Amino acid sequence: MTAPLLEIEGVSKRFGGLSALSDVTAHVAQGEIVGLIGPNGAGKTTLFSTLVGLHRPNAGTIRLNGKNLVGLKPHKVAAAGMVKTFQNIALFLDSTVLDNVLIGGLMRHSVEDARDLARRCLDRVGIGAIADKFAHNLSFPERARVEVARALCTEPQILLLDEAMAALNPVEMDEFLKLLRDLRGEGLTLVVVEHHMRAIMSLCERIIVLNFGQVIATGTPREVSRDPDVVRAYLGRSAA
Amino acid sequence: MRLGLSQRQAALIALALVVAIALPFAFDARGYTIRILCLGLLFAAMAQAWNIVGGLANQMSLGHAAFFGIGAYTSTLLLIHFGISPWLGLIASGVLGGVAAFAISLPTMRLRGHYFALATLAFGEVMRVIGNSWSELTGGPVGISVPFAKPSFAMFQFADTRTYYWLMLAAFIVVTAVFVAIKRSRTGYRLQAIKENADAAEVIGVDTTRTKIIAAIVSGALTACLGTFYAQFQYFFDPDTVFGVASVSIRVAMIAIVGGIGTAVGPLLGALFVIPLEEAANQVFSAQVAGLAQLVFGTLLIIVILVEPRGFIVLWQRLVARRKPGAPS
């Protein structure tokens, strides 16, 4: 078996007296779509922020292609090939869609080349037509796609999506899921935090469940949805 | 076109340039008006240099007097002690200004908003105190005079105020060109992203600290060079003038803000408003009650900011938009 693309080993993160992550270990293989679920406050967003270097873990290692990322600033993590989108969507609202996306390309390209790449990324996520709109004028589904395009423009190996589908209606969500499957088909590795169970169960072949900052289960959607710990902690009566 | 200007814009800029170059012939070459115009252009250039940090990176520096004073003292001391031409002094000023900006950026650029403003304010004040107390070097509070030789280009000294006017105009154009070049470069796009959301920019690969430090170094170096221009224009200055919070730091920030922060035209509009207004207020009111001139000046500025907080540039854009219906503002 080849070494996993992303190796998270014993990662802990404390904020003052609060333990947000304790001894989290998880692996993601090249080309996987992995779901990350858990109740509110379980540490999903904290884990993503720690992975990309916005927080420095108190313990543990994070390896991408065998290279330790702990202590690197987020832009170095992006250069290594891992980016995340933001839970509340953090676009550059006073810039055009194209200018939002091309920032991601500046890491490896000139402004002109980044602009070309940004157009391709916008076409890739199906919103090439709105390239010249200002970000503050966009609908929620459009914003979610701009975030994805901007992340793609950094040419990542692995993309962490933090509730990118939160504001989407069921039809928009199905379209978004198709986009994620297509991206995966092109070789991108994805880790997805999502509250919509239907979406995550249909999208991911493996799911990691967090509760109180700890991994309580890992497995296929079927396995974790039958795991008694998961049912107790998270899914509740309706899914059991 | 490489510059990305419309024909209309290019024509407008060419026309403005011709008018600006010809303007001194309309005034008495040794008169008062042309000196005000010189100061106006110098402060427009300083506000433009400040604009690189304050406008593009949105870091409200209130310490730019530090770089300005470093520049004024560097070239003047090199001239006094070693007879070095202020043109070479200009280069030394730029280097020292850039180094000072780098040094102060390392601890302050991680600060945001008010904390950055206060830290830079303190830096400017420290430089003023040093200037006043290190008398062996600076001459202390009594100030320092630039030794006057016979007028020559080589020594950056001229009898005709018009020559200074054209130099100040050239300085403004150069600083503006640097501002525009940065704004359109990778650094400019990165600064825009940092301004709007620093965390998001960092996560998609922008080295936010490095980008802001680059902006600070360019801004500090240019401001220091302009300090040399000021010294060669005034022939006399003291620490309270060149390192002053009100006389330099706040005035420069205010000019950029009143004119239109982050825009290339804003500093010029701001300087052409603020500097003459200040002079006019002094002329009309200073003979009456002490402090009245400053009160009138301050009140007018407050009114301007209340009417249009985004600066004169917005009034200008509205005017253009009205003439061309449907055009974006």
Interface residues (C-beta under 8 A of the other chain):
Chain A: V52 L54 K73 P74 H75 V77 A78 A79 V83 K84 F86 A90 L91 F92 L93 D94 S95 D99 L102 I103 G104 L106 M107 S110 V111 A114 R150 A151 C153 T154
Chain B: R184 S185 R186 Y189 R190 Q192 A193 E196 N197 D199 A200 A201 E202 V203 I204 G205 V206 D207 T208 T209
